[in-house]
Amino acid sequence: MLRGWLHCKHGCLARANSVLVEVLILIVIQSAQGKVFTVNVGIAVGNTGRCSEMEDAHRGHKLFADKLNDAQALSIVDSKGEKHHLLFNYTRYIDDCEQEKHDDLVKKLIFEDKVHFMLGSTPLFAESESIIANDAKKLMYHCCVGPDSLYEKDMKYIFGIPASNMRYPLKALKSMVLSGGVQRLYIFSLDDNIFTSSTCNSAAEYSSSILKQLSPDMTVIKMRRYTSSDSSADPSFYENIVADAIDLQADALLGCDFEGPGIAVTQALAARNYYLKALWLTVAPAHANFVPTLGTDANYALSAGQWHPDMTFADEFFGTATQYTDDFQQAFGLSPSYVAAQASATSYSLAVAIRDAFQGCTLSADPNLDMDMLLSDEDAVECVDEDGDAVVMSGYKRVRNTLARQYLKTFFGEVVFNQFRRNVAKEAATFQVLDGTLQAVLPLEFANKAIVMPRPEPVHAHDHGTPTVGNMKQDAFIALVVTVVGVVLLLCLAGILYLSVNQLGTNRQDNTRVVISVDNLRIINPPVLLWDGSWESGKAVYKNALVALEPLTEVRLAKSTSVTIDSASIAEDAVREANCPSVAGTSFYSVAQSAHSHDSDSQRHPGAITSKHHTLPADLEDPPATVQSSSSHNLSAKPSARLASGTFTAMSQLLS
């Protein structure tokens, strides 16, 4: 045995020293960890009816409390460097979405359970529970109440993390008008709820002012307001809203209500097979039941909310938005909605404010020191300001002031409060259901998909709300009829014009084929062949009007100079073929080619000049010459060919 002791002497001593060091380290660590402060937080919230979406708020708060208690990730480090862990004791009461029961449970949490901090519930009861908490000087932190009017009451103990719901529909509305061509907007709003009424009031005001300037044709065709009792009294209430919108030929629908009504309206639209350029709903599209209930009819529905899993925010507690989504799915088997995310962020923000309120302070050495003493006993904690001066105030006031000055980056987004203690660093996102998945589409810095605007019109869509003729919409049928009638009228007009032109041509031909008495035509001088081969017009008087004589056809000796031409006959025909002036002051006549044709014609009309047309060989034909009144200065062009000298001489002798 001694031999064994000696044998292991150095090794055993080394191991003994190692164990001693580990024990000392553990003692130091336990001493450095200090106390554990348990924060009691509570909420009264329902999970049915109009409060059903708040079940996700409960899950969000619970996820934070469980994660905090398991990991002990948040600690107060005092002036001595000791760490004091924070834990959350989270209590939830179900109020069955009843106002009276809700208020009673809020009072129970504050006055009987003695919670340190209250977590706000639904907008339905936001005002009443805020008044109860503020009067009791109990800090209430709202996760899910967006209306500005609540915070503008300036209750000193009331905070809120969500972005203002007043801006929820604005970006979507602008896209509807600028990209979707929306002109007839129908709005329906649950009016006895501060969240829904203020959201739709903001939409109506924005549409009638800003959007009206962008598109003068934009109009709100109806603002349908109702109460919870109105909707519950009529089983077909939401179907009737859809029918009313269809009768007014709305091309976009914007509704402010909760999950159930949103689903009912979408189903009614699908049943009527009515095409809308845009459908925007508060709350409903962001809930897990929306797509499974509606299937493909859910596609392209728009909504707005505070958060989306694809956003790029992150913090040291939850990590990224994607990591938060994974934690939530592992805990509850569901994907988190923005309601769950903002609830988790609310609890996290409150815990950070509690930690930071006592960070670096000297805590009382009282072994009974707990959160109650830390918050209420001014002697339990001693803190100094930046100048090293002691700051005396209760721990509760210190937490409230620290939260009011908080600047925090979270997986949900940034947190910064204004003078009314509501978060102003957060901007709402616009969502759209695309291919059965809710996607963030606006603003662009948050978007993971592009917005689809207007909604694609299904090929099979048939508008039952618009009057139809057969299988066509009434407007389309009227447009078709007008087009057909217009085309027929144009064809008729063209036919009339064609007939008129032909008749006018016939009349002109009839007017030019006249018999002119020789006694009425006095030849002053015949056309003269000039030395350069051109012709000088002749002159004659017809019924006291001076007319010009030009040769109609220049006769050539065709193939032989031995052809005999009856000059007198040709010249006589040149005179006889003159017509009376037309409307333009111009008449047409032709020159006979041979004496034979002239002789036969002159025998038929003795003592008269007759308009005749002779067919010449193709190489001898020229454009007709004119007899033109002196009132017209536009004499026709002279022929390019020349009469033979013998013909001209004979004509000159005859006319002179």
C-alpha positions in Angstrom: 0.0 0.0 0.0 2.8 2.3 0.9 4.5 1.2 -2.2 1.4 2.1 -4.1 1.2 5.5 -2.5 4.8 6.2 -3.3 4.3 5.0 -6.8 1.5 7.4 -7.5 2.7 10.2 -5.3 3.5 12.7 -8.0 0.6 11.7 -10.3 -2.0 11.7 -7.5 -0.8 15.0 -6.2 -1.1 16.4 -9.7 -4.7 15.1 -10.0 -5.5 16.4 -6.5 -4.3 19.9 -7.5 -6.3 19.8 -10.7 -9.5 18.9 -8.8 -8.8 21.7 -6.3 -8.4 24.2 -9.1 -11.7 23.1 -10.7 -13.5 23.5 -7.3 -12.1 27.0 -6.9 -13.1 28.0 -10.4 -16.7 26.8 -9.8 -16.9 28.7 -6.6 -15.7 31.9 -8.4 -18.2 31.3 -11.3 -21.1 30.8 -8.9 -20.1 33.9 -7.0 -19.8 35.9 -10.3 -23.2 34.7 -11.5 -25.0 36.4 -8.6 -28.7 36.3 -8.3 -31.6 35.3 -10.6 -34.3 37.9 -11.0 -37.7 36.6 -12.1 -39.9 39.1 -14.0 -43.6 38.5 -13.8 -45.4 39.4 -17.0 -49.0 38.7 -17.9 -51.6 39.0 -20.7 -55.3 38.5 -21.1 -56.1 37.5 -24.6 -58.7 35.3 -26.4 -58.3 32.7 -29.2 -61.7 32.7 -30.8 -63.8 34.9 -33.1 -62.3 38.3 -33.7 -59.5 37.5 -31.2 -58.4 34.3 -33.0 -55.3 35.9 -34.5 -54.1 36.8 -31.0 -53.3 33.1 -30.4 -50.2 33.8 -32.4 -49.4 36.7 -30.1 -49.5 34.3 -27.1 -47.2 31.9 -29.0 -44.7 34.7 -29.7 -44.5 35.8 -26.0 -44.2 32.2 -24.8 -41.4 31.4 -27.3 -39.4 34.3 -25.9 -40.0 33.3 -22.3 -39.1 29.7 -22.8 -36.0 30.6 -24.8 -34.9 33.1 -22.2 -35.4 30.7 -19.2 -33.6 27.9 -21.0 -30.6 29.8 -22.2 -30.4 32.4 -19.5 -29.1 34.7 -22.3 -29.8 38.0 -20.7 -28.1 39.1 -17.5 -27.6 42.3 -15.5 -23.9 43.0 -14.9 -23.6 45.1 -11.8 -20.8 47.6 -10.8 -18.8 44.7 -9.4 -19.0 42.7 -12.6 -21.4 40.1 -11.1 -24.0 38.7 -13.5 -27.6 38.4 -12.4 -29.8 36.4 -14.8 -33.2 37.5 -15.9 -36.1 35.0 -16.2 -39.7 35.6 -17.4 -42.6 34.1 -15.5 -45.2 34.4 -18.2 -49.0 34.2 -17.4 -51.8 34.1 -19.9 -55.5 34.3 -19.2 -58.1 33.5 -21.9 -60.8 36.1 -22.1 -63.1 34.4 -24.7 -62.9 37.7 -26.6 -65.4 39.3 -24.2 -64.9 42.9 -23.1 -66.1 42.5 -19.6 -64.2 39.3 -18.9 -61.1 40.8 -20.5 -61.2 43.8 -18.2 -61.7 41.6 -15.1 -58.7 39.5 -16.0 -56.5 42.5 -16.6 -57.4 43.7 -13.1 -56.7 40.3 -11.7 -53.2 40.2 -13.3 -52.4 43.7 -11.9 -54.0 43.6 -8.4 -54.1 40.0 -7.4 -51.2 38.3 -9.3 -49.0 41.4 -8.9 -47.4 41.1 -12.3 -44.5 43.5 -12.8 -45.4 44.3 -16.4 -48.5 43.9 -18.6 -48.4 42.7 -22.2 -51.1 44.3 -24.4 -53.7 42.3 -26.3 -56.0 42.9 -29.2 -57.0 46.3 -30.6 -60.6 45.4 -29.6 -59.8 46.0 -25.9 -56.7 48.2 -26.3 -58.2 51.4 -24.9 -59.9 49.9 -21.9 -57.0 47.8 -20.8 -54.5 50.7 -21.4 -56.6 52.9 -19.1 -56.7 50.3 -16.4 -52.9 49.7 -16.5 -52.0 53.4 -16.7 -54.2 54.3 -13.8 -52.5 51.5 -11.8 -49.1 52.9 -12.9 -48.3 49.5 -14.5 -46.3 49.5 -17.7 -48.2 47.9 -20.5 -46.3 47.1 -23.7 -48.5 46.5 -26.8 -47.3 44.1 -29.4 -50.3 44.4 -31.7 -52.0 47.7 -31.5 -51.1 50.1 -34.3 -53.6 53.0 -34.3 -52.0 56.4 -33.5 -55.0 57.6 -31.5 -54.3 55.2 -28.6 -50.7 56.5 -28.2 -51.7 60.1 -28.7 -53.7 59.9 -25.5 -50.2 60.2 -24.0 -50.7 57.7 -21.2 -47.2 57.6 -19.5 -47.2 53.8 -18.9 -48.3 52.7 -22.3 -45.9 51.6 -25.1 -46.3 50.0 -28.5 -43.9 48.3 -30.8 -45.8 48.0 -34.1 -45.6 50.5 -37.0 -48.7 52.7 -37.4 -51.5 50.8 -39.2 -52.5 54.1 -40.8 -49.8 53.4 -43.4 -50.8 49.8 -44.0 -52.7 50.2 -47.3 -51.0 53.3 -48.7 -48.2 51.6 -50.8 -50.6 49.0 -52.2 -53.1 51.7 -53.1 -50.5 53.7 -55.0 -49.5 50.5 -56.9 -53.2 49.8 -57.7 -53.6 53.2 -59.4 -50.3 53.6 -61.1 -49.7 50.0 -62.2 -53.1 48.4 -61.9 -55.2 51.1 -63.5 -57.7 51.0 -60.7 -60.4 53.7 -60.9 -63.4 52.4 -58.9 -62.5 51.5 -55.3 -65.0 49.9 -52.9 -64.1 50.1 -49.2 -65.7 48.1 -46.4 -64.8 48.6 -42.7 -65.6 47.2 -39.3 -66.3 50.5 -37.6 -66.4 49.5 -33.9 -62.7 48.4 -33.8 -60.0 51.0 -33.6 -57.6 49.1 -35.7 -59.9 48.3 -38.6 -61.7 51.7 -38.7 -58.5 53.8 -38.6 -56.9 51.6 -41.3 -59.8 52.1 -43.7 -60.3 55.8 -42.8 -56.6 56.3 -43.8 -57.2 54.5 -47.1 -60.2 56.5 -47.9 -58.5 59.8 -47.1 -55.4 58.9 -49.1 -57.5 57.8 -52.1 -59.5 61.0 -52.2 -56.5 63.3 -51.9 -53.1 62.0 -53.0 -54.3 59.3 -55.4 -56.9 61.7 -56.9 -54.0 64.0 -57.8 -52.1 61.2 -59.4 -55.2 59.9 -61.3 -58.2 62.2 -61.6 -60.4 59.3 -62.7 -59.7 57.5 -59.4 -62.8 57.5 -57.1 -64.0 55.7 -54.0 -67.4 54.5 -55.2 -68.5 53.5 -51.7 -67.3 53.5 -48.1 -69.4 50.7 -46.4 -69.2 51.0 -42.6 -70.7 48.5 -40.2 -70.5 47.1 -36.7 -69.9 43.7 -35.2 -73.6 43.4 -34.4 -74.5 44.3 -38.0 -72.3 41.5 -39.4 -73.3 38.9 -36.9 -77.1 39.5 -37.4 -76.9 38.5 -41.1 -75.4 35.2 -42.2 -75.1 36.6 -45.7 -73.6 39.9 -44.7 -70.3 39.6 -46.5 -71.8 38.0 -49.5 -74.1 41.0 -49.7 -71.1 43.3 -49.5 -69.6 41.6 -52.5 -72.9 41.8 -54.4 -73.1 45.5 -53.7 -69.5 46.0 -55.0 -70.3 44.1 -58.1 -73.5 46.1 -58.8 -71.4 49.3 -58.5 -68.9 47.8 -61.0 -65.9 48.1 -58.6 -62.6 47.2 -60.0 -60.8 47.0 -56.6 -61.9 46.0 -53.1 -60.3 47.1 -49.9 -61.5 45.6 -46.6 -60.7 46.2 -43.0 -61.9 43.3 -40.8 -60.4 40.1 -39.4 -59.5 36.6 -40.6 -63.0 35.1 -40.9 -64.6 38.0 -42.8 -61.6 38.2 -45.1 -62.0 34.6 -46.1 -65.8 35.0 -46.5 -65.3 37.9 -48.9 -62.7 36.1 -51.0 -65.0 33.0 -51.2 -67.9 35.2 -52.3 -65.9 36.8 -55.0 -64.8 33.4 -56.3 -68.4 32.1 -56.2 -69.5 35.0 -58.4 -66.5 34.6 -60.6 -66.1 38.3 -60.5 -62.8 39.8 -61.7 -61.1 42.5 -59.6 -57.9 44.2 -60.5 -56.9 44.2 -56.8 -58.1 42.8 -53.5 -56.6 44.1 -50.3 -57.6 42.8 -46.8 -56.3 43.5 -43.3 -55.1 40.5 -41.3 -56.7 37.6 -43.2 -54.1 36.8 -45.9 -51.3 36.7 -43.3 -52.9 33.9 -41.3 -52.1 30.3 -41.7 -55.7 29.2 -42.6 -56.1 31.6 -45.5 -54.4 29.7 -48.3 -55.5 26.2 -47.2 -59.1 27.3 -46.9 -59.2 29.1 -50.3 -56.7 27.2 -52.4 -55.9 29.0 -55.7 -58.6 31.7 -55.0 -56.2 33.1 -52.4 -53.7 34.0 -55.0 -52.9 37.7 -55.6 -54.7 38.8 -52.4 -52.9 41.7 -50.8 -52.4 42.6 -47.1 -50.0 44.4 -44.9 -48.1 43.6 -41.7 -45.2 44.2 -39.5 -42.8 41.4 -40.5 -42.0 38.6 -43.0 -39.6 35.6 -42.5 -37.5 36.7 -45.5 -36.6 40.1 -44.0 -32.9 40.6 -43.3 -33.1 41.9 -39.7 -31.3 40.1 -36.9 -30.4 40.4 -33.2 -28.1 38.7 -30.6 -31.0 36.8 -29.0 -33.1 35.3 -31.8 -30.5 35.6 -34.6 -31.9 36.2 -38.1 -35.5 36.2 -39.1 -34.9 32.8 -40.7 -33.5 31.4 -37.4 -36.5 32.8 -35.5 -38.8 31.1 -38.0 -37.0 27.8 -37.4 -37.3 28.1 -33.6 -41.0 28.9 -33.9 -41.7 26.0 -36.2 -39.8 23.6 -33.9 -41.8 24.9 -30.9 -45.3 25.0 -32.3 -45.2 23.1 -35.7 -46.4 26.3 -37.5 -44.8 29.1 -39.4 -44.9 32.3 -37.5 -47.2 35.2 -38.6 -46.1 38.8 -38.2 -48.4 38.8 -35.1 -46.2 36.2 -33.4 -43.0 37.9 -34.5 -44.0 41.3 -33.1 -45.1 39.6 -29.8 -41.7 38.0 -29.4 -40.0 41.2 -30.3 -42.1 43.0 -27.7 -41.0 40.6 -24.9 -37.4 40.9 -26.0 -37.4 44.7 -26.1 -38.9 44.7 -22.5 -36.3 42.3 -21.2 -33.5 44.4 -22.7 -34.9 47.5 -21.1 -35.0 45.8 -17.7 -31.4 44.6 -18.1 -30.1 48.0 -19.3 -31.9 49.9 -16.6 -29.7 48.3 -13.9 -26.6 47.7 -15.9 -23.4 48.9 -14.1 -25.4 49.8 -10.9 -24.6 48.7 -7.4 -27.2 46.3 -6.1 -28.1 45.8 -2.5 -26.3 43.0 -0.7 -29.6 42.0 1.0 -29.9 38.2 0.5 -33.7 38.7 0.0 -33.2 41.1 -2.9 -35.6 40.2 -5.7 -37.4 41.8 -8.6 -40.0 43.3 -6.4 -37.4 45.1 -4.3 -35.3 46.0 -7.3 -38.3 47.8 -9.0 -39.9 49.4 -5.9 -37.2 50.1 -3.3 -35.0 53.1 -4.1 -32.4 51.8 -1.6 -32.1 48.5 -3.3 -30.0 49.9 -6.2 -27.6 52.8 -6.6 -26.8 54.1 -10.0 -24.8 57.0 -11.3 -25.1 59.1 -14.4 -22.4 59.8 -17.0 -20.8 62.4 -14.8 -20.6 60.0 -11.9 -23.4 61.7 -9.9 -25.8 59.4 -8.1 -29.3 59.1 -9.6 -32.0 58.4 -7.1 -35.2 57.0 -8.5 -37.2 53.8 -8.2 -36.2 50.8 -10.4 -39.6 50.9 -12.0 -39.2 54.4 -13.2 -35.7 53.6 -14.3 -37.1 50.7 -16.5 -39.8 53.0 -18.0 -37.2 55.7 -18.8 -34.8 53.2 -20.3 -37.5 51.7 -22.5 -38.6 55.2 -23.7 -35.0 56.0 -24.8 -34.3 52.6 -26.3 -32.7 52.1 -29.7 -32.7 48.4 -30.4 -32.1 46.3 -33.5 -34.1 43.1 -33.5 -35.0 40.3 -35.9 -38.3 42.1 -36.2 -36.8 45.5 -37.1 -35.6 48.5 -35.3 -37.2 49.9 -32.1 -37.2 53.7 -31.4 -40.0 55.5 -29.6 -41.4 58.9 -30.1 -42.8 61.3 -27.5 -46.0 59.2 -27.3 -43.9 56.0 -26.7 -44.8 54.2 -29.9 -42.2 52.8 -32.2 -41.5 55.0 -35.2 -38.5 53.2 -36.6 -40.6 50.3 -37.9 -42.2 50.4 -41.4 -45.0 48.1 -42.4 -44.6 45.7 -45.3 -47.1 44.9 -48.0 -47.8 41.2 -48.6 -49.3 39.3 -51.5 -50.2 35.7 -51.9 -48.3 34.3 -54.9 -48.5 30.7 -55.9 -50.0 29.8 -52.5 -47.3 31.6 -50.4 -47.4 34.9 -48.7 -44.6 37.0 -50.0 -43.3 40.5 -49.1 -43.7 42.7 -52.2 -43.3 46.3 -50.8 -41.4 48.4 -49.9 -38.6 47.2 -52.2 -36.0 47.0 -49.4 -38.2 44.4 -47.7 -39.5 42.7 -50.8 -38.5 39.1 -51.7 -40.9 39.0 -54.7 -42.2 41.6 -57.2 -45.8 42.7 -56.7 -48.3 41.5 -59.4 -50.6 44.3 -60.3 -53.2 44.2 -61.7 -54.3 40.7 -60.9 -54.2 38.4 -64.0 -57.6 37.8 -65.3 -58.4 34.1 -65.5 -59.2 32.8 -69.0 -62.4 31.2 -67.7 -63.4 34.3 -65.7 -67.0 35.4 -66.4 -68.3 38.6 -64.9 -71.7 37.7 -63.4 -72.1 41.1 -61.9 -71.9 43.1 -65.2 -74.9 42.9 -67.6 -74.3 40.5 -70.5 -75.6 39.8 -73.9 -75.2 36.2 -74.7 -71.6 35.3 -73.7 -70.4 38.9 -74.0 -70.3 41.7 -71.4 -72.7 44.4 -72.2 -70.0 47.0 -72.7 -68.1 44.7 -75.1 -71.3 44.0 -77.0 -72.2 47.7 -77.4 -68.6 48.4 -78.6 -69.0 45.6 -81.2 -72.3 46.9 -82.5 -71.0 50.4 -82.8 -68.0 49.2 -84.7 -70.1 47.2 -87.2 -72.6 50.0 -87.7 -69.8 52.4 -88.3 -68.1 50.2 -90.9 -71.5 49.7 -92.7 -72.1 53.5 -92.8 -68.6 54.1 -94.1 -69.1 51.5 -96.9 -72.5 53.1 -97.8 -70.8 56.6 -97.9 -68.1 55.2 -100.1 -70.7 53.7 -102.4 -72.6 57.0 -102.6 -69.4 58.9 -103.4 -68.5 56.4 -106.0 -71.9 56.7 -107.7 -71.8 60.4 -107.5 -68.4 60.6 -109.2 -69.5 58.3 -111.9 -72.7 60.3 -112.4 -70.7 63.5 -112.5 -68.4 62.0 -115.2 -71.4 60.9 -117.2 -72.9 64.4 -116.9 -69.6 65.9 -118.1 -69.5 63.6 -121.1 -73.1 64.5 -121.9 -72.2 68.2 -121.6 -69.2 67.9 -123.9 -71.0 66.0 -126.7 -72.9 69.0 -128.1 -73.6 70.3 -131.6 -72.2 73.8 -132.3 -73.7 75.8 -135.1 -71.2 77.2 -137.6 -73.0 80.5 -137.2 -72.1 80.6 -133.5 -68.4 80.1 -134.0 -66.4 82.9 -135.6 -62.8 82.0 -136.3 -60.4 84.9 -135.7 -57.2 83.0 -136.6 -56.4 79.3 -136.7 -53.4 77.6 -134.8 -50.1 78.5 -136.4 -47.1 76.2 -136.7 -44.0 78.1 -135.5 -40.4 77.7 -136.8 -39.3 75.7 -133.8 -42.0 73.1 -134.3 -44.4 74.3 -131.6 -47.9 75.5 -132.1 -49.4 78.9 -131.4 -53.0 78.7 -130.3 -55.7 80.0 -132.6 -58.6 82.2 -131.6 -62.3 82.1 -132.1 -65.5 83.8 -130.7 -68.3 81.6 -129.4 -71.4 83.3 -128.0 -69.5 86.5 -127.2 -66.8 84.5 -125.4 -63.2 84.4 -126.7 -61.9 80.9 -126.9 -58.5 79.4 -127.7 -58.1 76.9 -130.5 -55.4 74.2 -130.2 -54.9 71.2 -132.4 -56.1 68.0 -130.8 -54.1 65.5 -132.9 -51.2 66.2 -135.2 -51.5 64.2 -138.3 -48.4 62.5 -139.6 -47.8 61.0 -143.0 -47.6 57.4 -141.8 -45.3 55.4 -144.0 -45.0 57.3 -147.2 -44.8 60.8 -148.3 -46.9 59.9 -151.3 -50.1 59.7 -149.1 -52.6 62.3 -150.3 -54.2 64.4 -147.6 -57.3 66.4 -148.1 -56.1 69.6 -146.4 -59.4 71.4 -146.6 -61.3 68.5 -145.2 -58.9 68.1 -142.2 -59.0 71.8 -141.5 -62.8 71.8 -141.7 -63.0 68.9 -139.2 -60.6 70.7 -136.8 -63.2 73.5 -136.6 -66.2 71.2 -136.5 -64.9 69.1 -133.6 -64.8 72.1 -131.1 -67.1 71.6 -128.1 -68.7 74.2 -125.9 -66.6 75.1 -122.8 -67.1 73.0 -119.7 -67.6 74.2 -116.1 -63.9 74.9 -116.0 -64.1 76.9 -119.2 -62.6 74.0 -121.3 -64.1 71.9 -124.0 -62.7 69.0 -126.0 -62.8 68.2 -129.7 -61.0 65.9 -132.1 -59.5 66.2 -135.6 -60.5 63.9 -138.4 -57.9 61.7 -139.8 -59.2 61.5 -143.3 -61.6 63.2 -145.6 -63.7 60.1 -145.8 -64.7 60.2 -142.2 -65.3 63.9 -142.4 -67.5 63.7 -145.4 -69.8 61.1 -144.0 -70.2 63.0 -140.8 -70.8 66.3 -142.4 -73.5 64.7 -144.5 -75.3 63.6 -141.3 -75.1 67.1 -139.7 -75.1 69.7 -142.4 -74.3 73.2 -141.3 -73.0 72.2 -137.9 -69.8 71.3 -136.1 -69.9 68.0 -134.3 -67.8 66.4 -131.6 -66.3 63.2 -133.0 -63.7 60.7 -131.8 -61.5 58.8 -134.2 -59.3 55.9 -133.4 -55.7 56.3 -134.7 -52.9 53.8 -134.8 -51.1 53.6 -131.4 -48.1 55.5 -132.8 -50.2 58.4 -134.0 -52.4 59.0 -130.9 -51.9 62.1 -128.7 -53.7 63.6 -125.8 -56.8 65.6 -126.8 -56.5 69.4 -127.5 -58.8 71.9 -125.9 -61.0 74.9 -126.7 -60.6 77.1 -123.7 -62.4 80.3 -122.6 -60.5 83.5 -122.2 -61.7 83.5 -118.6 -59.3 80.6 -117.9 -55.5 81.1 -118.2 -54.7 77.4 -118.1 -54.4 76.3 -121.7 -53.7 72.7 -122.3 -50.2 71.6 -123.3 -49.4 71.7 -126.9 -49.0 68.4 -128.7 -45.6 67.1 -129.2 -46.2 65.9 -132.8 -46.5 68.3 -135.8 -49.0 68.3 -138.6 -47.5 68.1 -142.1 -47.0 71.4 -143.8 -49.6 70.6 -146.4 -52.3 69.9 -143.7 -51.5 73.2 -142.0 -51.6 75.2 -145.2 -54.9 73.7 -146.1 -56.3 74.4 -142.6 -55.0 78.0 -142.7 -56.7 78.6 -146.1 -60.0 77.2 -144.8 -60.1 79.1 -141.6 -59.0 82.3 -143.0 
